[in-house]
Amino acid sequence: MRPEEVVREVRRLEITTRHLVRDIVAGEYSSAFRGRGVEFAEVREYQPGDDIRTIDWNVTARLGSAYVKRYLEERELSVMFVVDLSASGGFGSRMRTKGDLATEVCAVLALAAARNNDRVGAVFATDRIEHYVQPRKGRRHALRVVSDLLAFDPSGVGTDLGAALAYVEPILRRRTVLFLVSDFLAGGYQQSLARLASRHDVIAIQLADQRERALPDVGLVTLWDPERGEWRCVDTGDLAVREGFRTRAEAFDRDFERMLRERGADLLRLETGRSYAGPMLTFFRRRERMLR
């Protein structure tokens, strides 16, 4: 993309996502993460009505009476995007590619964070770390993240989410809302994810396309894997092939969701052929209910 094209596309995204950004900030954004960005202040003696979940058992055992932890809610959040820019993001059979969807979703969330006076940063990754944007406040900085996403031409084609998460882990010195944006068609990142989720609020944004879930009956087709650099011939006219493909895709989604739940991370699943506005608002509202 030429610089002037990037500028036009940034402006288009800002205009087209304006209503969604406003809706998220007005009703769902801040409340969806309320209570997550907190700092420890002190311990004090337990009083009737205190939440028993805040009891500090170590201090209680040492002093012989119940003490609770008191926290102060941070006025601002730190939001970090880890965006998978591997070659599989170039696939899309309907409205947009997975890469396009990643950019639009990051634009909405970055602008919502900026309007909430939060700091926004980003890491772009393939099978290597491609680019790092240090977290800062402000609309201009949020648009810089979007512009970098649009203009960036990655060097790698493969996927190494484990390396991306290992890179970002020491950078996050304060509790952070971490959006991990990928199709997750790779492994080897689960341990890093678990460590991050124990200290931060991790949300996996899974990007999917309908043709990755169900094959059409169009006979023999030749498929190209851009990350492995391999061609493969598939007989989509064979019912067993189509059913096997669908079954494996459904099992992948179930296993992925369970893995995230076990490690304390949240999931927002989006499809290239559908609007992301509805699922995104539903996601924020669900989180707000959970944190009440």
TAQUITA-V578284 format. One record per backbone hydrogen bond with DSSP energy under -1.0 kcal/mol. NH is the residue of the N-H (numbers start at 1). CO is the residue of the C=O. E is the energy in kcal/mol with one decimal. If there is no record, write none. Layout:
# TAQUITA-V578284
nh:co:e
NH:CO:E
NH:CO:E
This chain:
# TAQUITA-V578284
nh:co:e
6:2:-2.3
7:3:-2.2
8:4:-1.9
9:5:-2.5
10:6:-2.7
11:7:-2.1
12:8:-2.3
13:9:-2.6
14:10:-2.3
15:11:-2.1
16:12:-3.0
17:13:-2.0
21:17:-2.7
22:18:-2.4
23:19:-2.4
24:20:-2.5
25:21:-2.5
26:22:-2.6
27:23:-2.0
28:24:-1.6
29:24:-4.4
32:28:-1.9
36:33:-2.0
38:36:-1.5
39:72:-2.7
41:70:-3.0
42:70:-1.4
44:68:-2.2
46:66:-2.9
50:47:-2.3
54:51:-2.1
55:52:-1.4
56:67:-2.6
60:56:-2.4
61:57:-2.3
62:58:-1.8
63:59:-2.5
64:60:-1.8
68:44:-3.1
69:54:-3.2
70:42:-3.2
72:39:-2.8
74:37:-2.9
79:119:-3.1
80:177:-2.5
81:121:-2.0
82:179:-3.0
83:123:-2.8
84:181:-2.9
85:125:-3.4
87:157:-2.4
89:86:-1.9
90:87:-1.9
91:88:-1.6
98:91:-2.2
99:89:-3.0
101:97:-2.2
102:98:-2.3
103:99:-2.0
104:100:-2.3
105:101:-2.6
106:102:-2.4
107:103:-2.1
108:104:-2.1
109:105:-2.3
110:106:-2.8
111:107:-2.4
112:108:-2.1
113:109:-2.3
114:110:-2.3
115:111:-2.2
116:112:-1.1
117:114:-1.6
118:113:-2.9
119:77:-2.4
120:136:-2.9
121:79:-2.3
122:133:-2.0
123:81:-3.0
124:131:-2.7
125:83:-2.5
126:128:-2.6
130:124:-2.5
131:124:-1.6
133:122:-3.2
136:120:-1.7
142:138:-2.0
143:139:-2.6
144:140:-1.5
145:141:-1.8
146:142:-1.8
147:143:-2.7
148:144:-2.6
149:145:-2.0
150:146:-2.2
151:147:-2.3
152:148:-1.6
160:126:-2.1
164:160:-1.6
165:161:-2.5
166:162:-2.3
167:163:-2.0
168:164:-1.8
169:165:-1.7
172:168:-1.3
173:171:-1.5
177:78:-3.1
178:201:-2.7
179:80:-2.8
180:203:-2.6
181:82:-2.8
182:205:-2.1
186:184:-1.3
193:189:-2.3
194:190:-2.3
195:191:-2.1
196:192:-2.2
197:193:-2.7
198:194:-1.2
199:196:-1.3
200:196:-2.5
201:176:-2.4
203:178:-3.1
204:266:-2.9
205:180:-2.9
206:268:-1.8
207:182:-2.1
208:270:-2.1
212:209:-2.1
213:210:-1.7
214:210:-1.7
218:216:-1.4
221:234:-2.7
223:232:-3.5
225:230:-3.1
229:225:-2.1
230:225:-1.3
232:223:-2.3
234:221:-3.1
236:219:-2.2
236:234:-1.1
238:235:-1.4
242:238:-2.1
243:239:-2.8
244:240:-2.4
245:241:-2.2
246:242:-2.4
247:243:-2.7
248:244:-2.3
249:245:-2.0
250:246:-2.3
251:247:-2.3
252:248:-2.4
253:249:-2.1
254:250:-2.2
255:251:-2.8
256:252:-2.5
257:253:-2.4
258:254:-2.3
259:255:-2.5
260:256:-2.2
261:257:-2.2
262:258:-2.6
263:259:-1.3
264:261:-1.0
265:260:-2.6
266:202:-2.7
268:204:-2.7
270:206:-2.9
272:208:-2.3
274:271:-1.2
280:276:-2.0
281:277:-2.4
282:278:-2.6
283:279:-2.2
284:280:-2.1
285:281:-2.4
286:282:-2.3
287:283:-2.1
288:284:-2.2
289:285:-2.1
290:286:-2.0
291:287:-1.7
